[in-house]
Amino acid sequence: MKITRVNLAKADAVEAGVRLDFGDSIPREPGDLREVRLLRRILLEPEAASSLAKLLNTLISRQNTA
């Protein structure tokens, strides 16, 4: 399994469920907009997306109370 470190994530509702895009923001020059490089795209079925949302909310809640 390959591990990819990202600093940007985007989610969109699509016909088959949820599309997650993960990428990397790359600064070009000071003051310029950053270029975004798409590194991974994952398509989740609705049930998997719902489970992931619950899991992420639980993890973030635990981290904020620690």
N, C-alpha and C positions, 0 to 999 in steps of 0.2 A: 504494500500500500504506500502510495506517495502522499506526503503531507505538503500542503501548499499554504503559505502564510499570506493573508490578504488584509487590506485595510479599508475595503469598501464592500458593501453588500446591498443588493436591491432585490425586491420581491414584486412579482406581478401575478395577478389572477389570470389564468389562461383557461381555455376550454377544458383541458384534461385535469386541471388542479391548480398548482402553484409553481411558478418558475422562479428559481433562486439564481441570481447572477452574483458571482464573487469576482472581485478584481483588485487591481493595484493602482493607486493614484501616483502619478509620476510628475513632479514639478518640471516645467520646461525652463523658464527663466523667472527671476524674482518679479512678482506682481502679475504674472501671467496665470491664466486658468490652467488647471492641471490636466494632463492627458490621462485617460483611464484605459487600462489594459484589461480586457476580460480574460480571466484565468480559468474559471470553471462555471458551468451551467448545470443545474440540477432541476429535473422536473419531478415534483412530488404529487402523488395522488392525494385527494382531499383528506383522507384519514391520516396519512403520514404527515401532512402539513399541520393538521390539528394537533397531533401528538408532539411534533417538534415545537410548536408554539407553546404548549403547556410546559414542556421540558425547559425551554429557554426562559420562560417567565419564572419558573421555580428556581433555576440556577441564578438568575439575576436578583431575585428577591433574597436568596440566601447570601449572596455576595454583598448586597447593600446592608444587611443586618449584621454582618461580621465585623 
